[in-house]
């Protein structure tokens, strides 16, 4: 970082959130610079000498950390939870978890490829629908899904008040026959696949995310993780690779 860094870029570099959300924090009066509240998103600071606080707590730039994990069932995709273990509990004590967060979510009963980072800008690039980074899931249903059912999935489902359509739904040739399907989404809304299935009379027995962009999960077993270089991770997401 150099002198004259815009405040939202600094906040994102601290792993707090994306630049866009940082602007909202500033305008809400939650950011102070040298003990004075800053509400101007165009403000620039000197990271070497200025003291920046969020809600009264000093924030500072942390080394970027990028982790790919095979999330097992039963863990919550959250930084903390009063009632259940979280994905961060899988990490050994020598890994600094402060500022680390899941990039998108898998619900407690789901499993598979999960990315964690403290890089808000990277997370935004992966998650925002405008970047068209697709996510693929393998889904075991409680009953056979014939061609008509697969076509029905493609027609769209109302989720959170709007109609969403998967990019692709195909059968997977795996036992039990006819019950495994692959679903590819451009945007992952809360419990989207489970709602799609329930709307058509199916119950999801198992849900595994296997791909983010062109990054496949092939080697990581449940509960295992891998620390990656940020540029390498982004290259695998955009152009292909496996963990």
C-alpha positions in Angstrom: 0.0 0.0 0.0 1.2 3.6 -0.7 0.2 7.0 0.6 -3.1 8.4 -0.6 -5.0 5.1 -0.5 -8.8 5.5 -0.8 -10.5 4.6 2.4 -12.7 1.8 0.9 -9.6 0.1 -0.6 -7.9 0.1 2.7 -11.0 -1.3 4.5 -11.2 -4.1 1.9 -7.4 -4.8 2.3 -8.0 -5.3 6.0 -10.4 -8.2 5.1 -13.4 -6.5 6.5 -15.6 -6.5 3.3 -15.6 -5.6 -0.3 -15.0 -2.0 -1.5 -18.6 -1.4 -2.2 -19.7 -2.5 1.3 -16.9 -0.4 2.7 -18.4 2.7 1.1 -21.6 1.9 3.0 -19.7 1.5 6.3 -18.2 4.9 5.8 -21.5 6.6 4.9 -23.1 5.0 7.9 -20.5 6.8 10.2 -19.0 3.5 11.4 -15.5 4.4 10.3 -13.1 6.9 12.1 -9.7 8.1 11.0 -7.5 9.5 13.7 -10.4 9.5 16.2 -12.6 11.6 13.8 -15.7 10.0 12.2 -15.2 9.7 8.4 -18.4 9.8 6.2 -16.7 10.7 2.9 -16.2 7.6 0.7 -13.7 9.6 -1.4 -11.4 10.2 1.6 -7.8 9.0 1.2 -5.6 7.9 4.0 -1.9 7.0 4.7 -1.9 3.4 5.9 1.5 4.0 7.5 0.4 6.7 9.9 -3.4 7.1 10.0 -5.3 5.1 12.6 -8.5 3.7 11.1 -11.2 2.2 13.3 -14.5 0.3 12.6 -17.0 0.7 15.4 -14.2 1.8 17.7 -11.9 -1.1 16.9 -8.6 -0.5 15.1 -8.4 -2.3 11.7 -5.2 -3.0 9.9 -4.0 -4.8 6.8 -3.5 -8.5 7.2 -1.6 -10.9 5.1 -4.0 -12.4 2.6 -5.1 -16.0 3.2 -6.9 -18.3 0.8 -8.2 -21.8 1.8 -10.1 -24.5 -0.2 -11.9 -26.9 2.1 -14.1 -29.9 1.7 -16.8 -29.0 4.2 -18.4 -32.0 6.0 -22.0 -32.1 7.0 -22.9 -30.8 10.5 -20.7 -27.7 10.4 -22.0 -24.1 10.1 -20.6 -21.8 7.4 -20.1 -18.9 9.8 -17.4 -17.2 11.7 -19.0 -18.1 15.0 -22.1 -19.9 16.2 -23.4 -20.4 19.8 -24.9 -23.8 19.2 -22.9 -25.6 16.5 -19.2 -26.0 15.4 -18.2 -23.9 12.4 -16.0 -24.5 9.5 -13.3 -22.4 11.2 -13.1 -25.0 14.0 -11.6 -27.4 11.5 -8.5 -25.2 11.1 -5.5 -25.7 13.4 -4.5 -23.1 15.9 -1.5 -21.9 13.9 -3.7 -20.5 11.2 -4.9 -17.0 12.0 -8.6 -17.0 11.7 -9.3 -13.4 12.6 -10.9 -11.8 9.6 -11.3 -15.1 7.8 -14.8 -15.8 6.4 -16.5 -18.3 4.0 -16.9 -17.2 0.4 -20.6 -18.0 0.1 -22.4 -20.5 2.2 -23.2 -24.2 2.3 -26.0 -24.9 4.8 -25.3 -27.1 7.8 -26.6 -30.2 6.1 -24.6 -29.7 2.9 -21.1 -30.5 2.1 -18.3 -30.0 -0.5 -16.1 -27.3 -1.9 -15.9 -24.2 0.3 -13.5 -21.3 -0.1 -12.4 -19.2 2.9 -10.4 -15.9 2.8 -9.8 -12.6 4.5 -9.7 -10.9 1.1 -13.0 -9.0 0.6 -12.3 -8.1 -3.0 -11.5 -11.6 -4.0 -14.7 -12.8 -2.3 -16.7 -10.2 -4.2 -15.2 -11.2 -7.5 -16.2 -14.9 -6.9 -19.7 -14.2 -5.6 -21.1 -11.3 -7.6 -23.4 -12.6 -10.3 -21.9 -10.1 -12.8 -18.7 -12.2 -12.9 -20.6 -15.3 -13.9 -18.6 -17.7 -11.8 -20.9 -20.8 -11.8 -21.2 -23.3 -8.9 -22.0 -27.0 -9.5 -23.6 -29.3 -7.0 -24.2 -33.1 -7.0 -27.6 -33.8 -5.5 -29.1 -37.0 -4.2 -32.9 -37.0 -4.3 -35.3 -39.2 -2.3 -37.1 -40.4 -5.5 -36.3 -40.9 -9.2 -36.1 -37.7 -11.3 -37.2 -38.5 -14.9 -36.6 -36.3 -17.9 -39.8 -34.3 -17.3 -38.6 -33.5 -13.7 -35.3 -32.3 -15.0 -37.0 -30.1 -17.6 -39.2 -28.7 -14.8 -36.1 -27.7 -12.8 -34.9 -25.8 -15.8 -38.1 -23.7 -16.0 -37.3 -21.9 -12.8 -38.5 -21.7 -9.2 -39.6 -18.8 -7.0 -36.9 -18.2 -4.3 -37.0 -15.2 -2.0 -39.7 -13.5 -4.1 -38.1 -13.9 -7.5 -37.9 -16.6 -10.2 -34.4 -18.2 -10.5 -33.3 -20.7 -13.1 -30.3 -23.0 -12.9 -27.8 -22.9 -15.8 -27.8 -26.7 -16.1 -29.6 -29.7 -14.6 -28.6 -33.2 -15.8 -28.8 -36.8 -14.5 -25.7 -38.4 -13.0 -25.2 -42.1 -13.9 -24.7 -43.3 -10.3 -26.5 -45.6 -8.0 -29.2 -45.3 -6.9 -30.2 -45.0 -10.5 -32.2 -41.8 -11.4 -31.8 -40.1 -8.1 -28.5 -38.3 -8.5 -28.6 -35.1 -10.5 -26.0 -32.3 -11.2 -27.2 -28.7 -10.8 -25.2 -25.7 -11.9 -26.1 -22.3 -10.6 -25.0 -18.8 -11.5 -26.2 -17.4 -8.1 -26.5 -19.3 -4.9 -29.5 -18.1 -2.9 -30.2 -19.5 0.6 -31.4 -23.1 0.3 -32.0 -22.6 -3.4 -31.6 -26.2 -4.5 -33.6 -27.6 -1.6 -36.5 -25.2 -2.5 -36.2 -26.2 -6.1 -36.5 -29.9 -5.2 -39.3 -29.4 -2.6 -41.4 -27.4 -5.1 -41.4 -30.5 -7.3 -42.1 -33.0 -4.5 -38.6 -34.1 -3.9 -36.5 -34.1 -0.7 -32.7 -33.6 -0.9 -31.0 -36.5 0.8 -27.5 -35.3 0.1 -26.0 -32.1 -1.5 -22.4 -31.7 -2.4 -20.8 -28.7 -4.0 -18.1 -30.0 -6.4 -17.1 -27.0 -8.4 -16.6 -23.2 -8.2 -16.0 -21.8 -11.6 -13.6 -24.2 -13.3 -12.1 -25.3 -10.0 -13.0 -28.9 -9.2 -12.8 -30.7 -5.9 -11.2 -34.1 -6.5 -8.5 -34.7 -3.9 -9.8 -33.2 -0.7 -11.6 -35.6 1.6 -14.3 -34.3 4.0 -12.7 -32.1 6.6 -9.5 -31.6 4.7 -8.3 -28.2 3.5 -5.5 -26.7 1.4 -3.9 -23.2 1.6 -3.4 -21.6 -1.8 -1.8 -18.6 -3.3 -4.5 -16.1 -4.3 -3.3 -15.7 -7.9 -3.2 -19.5 -8.3 -6.7 -19.9 -6.8 -8.2 -17.3 -9.1 -6.5 -18.8 -12.1 -7.9 -22.2 -11.3 -11.4 -20.8 -10.8 -11.2 -19.0 -14.1 -9.3 -21.4 -16.3 -9.4 -24.8 -14.5 -7.7 -26.8 -11.8 -8.4 -29.1 -8.9 -8.0 -29.4 -5.2 
